[in-house]
Amino acid sequence: MTPSEVRRIVEHEIGGDWTVSNAHGVDLRRCLVHPQQVVAEDVTSQGKEAKVWVVLEEDPEARKGYKIVYDELRQVFGLAVIDTQRGSFCYLGPEGSFLEALANM
């Protein structure tokens, strides 16, 4: 899968409604990032690694807060954070669709 393919999946779920937000006030136009594949510790599977695509950052300038990621193997979106002590990604598990992950941030 390529970054462009992942981006198309995200944009398809948004469906042209760029006003969708969540309790954190996420602005999709500001917070969507160019999809980047990362290796994350999958906390749902006793620390195994998962390759996921980061598609949204709650605070893209500071690279802080929650991230929405796409799990290509499971074909679902989920949430991730950066473990500040180790500087590594932690995949918190699947949420379902992009909009479900956004709502559950």
N, C-alpha and C positions, 0 to 999 in steps of 0.2 A: 504494500500500500504506500502511496506517496502523500506528501503533505497536501497537495492539491485535492486528492481524493478525500482525505479526511476533512478538509475545509468544506468541500461540497456537501458532505453528510451534515455538518453543523449548519450550514446555510439552508439546507433543505428543511431541517427541523425548525429553524427560526421562521421560515416561510414568509419572509418579507416584513415581519412585525418586529422591527428593531427597538420598539419601546418596551418590550418585555424586560422585567427586572425581578428583583427579589428583595428580601428583608434587609439585605446589606446595601441596597441601592446600586447594584452592578449595572453599569452602562455597557451594553454589548459592543457598541462601536469602539469604545475605549479599551475594554477588557479582553476582547478576543485577540489572540496572538497567532502568529504564523505557527501552524502545528509543528511541534518538535518532539521526536521520539526520545524517551528517556527510560532508563532502567530504574525501577522503584522497588523498594521492599514492600511486598504484598502482605499487609498485616492480617488479612483474612485467611492466609494459608501458612501460618506459623513462620513468617519471615522469608518465604521463598521470594524470588525476584519475578517481576512482571515488567514486560515492555509495554509502555503506554504512551499515547500521544498527548502532550499538553496542548489544549486548545483555548483555554481561558485562564487568566490570572486575576484574582480579586483586586490586586494592586500591581498592575504591570510595570509601573515606574520603579517601585521599590522591590518588586518581585516577592511580595509578602502575601500572607493570607492563603485562603483556599485556592486550589486550582481545579478546573474541570479537565478530566483526561478521558481519552477514548481508548478502551481496551479492545484492540483489534481482534484478539482471539475469541473473546466472549461477545463481541459486537455490541457492547454497551458502553455508556458513559458512566463515570464515577468521579469521586473526589479524591484529591491528594493534597498533601501539605509537605513542606520542607522541614525535616528534623533539624532544627537550628544547632543542636549540639554536634551532629555529625555532618551537616550540610548535604544530606541526601534526601531523595524523594521517598515519601511513604504513601503508598496507594491504600486508601481507606476502604476500598471496595466498590462494587458496582451499585449504581442507583437506577439505571434504566436508560431513558432517553436523555438527550441534552437538556431539555427543559425541566425534566424531573431532577436532574443533578443541580441545575441552577436554583430551583426552588428549595432544594434540601441543603444548600450551602449554609 
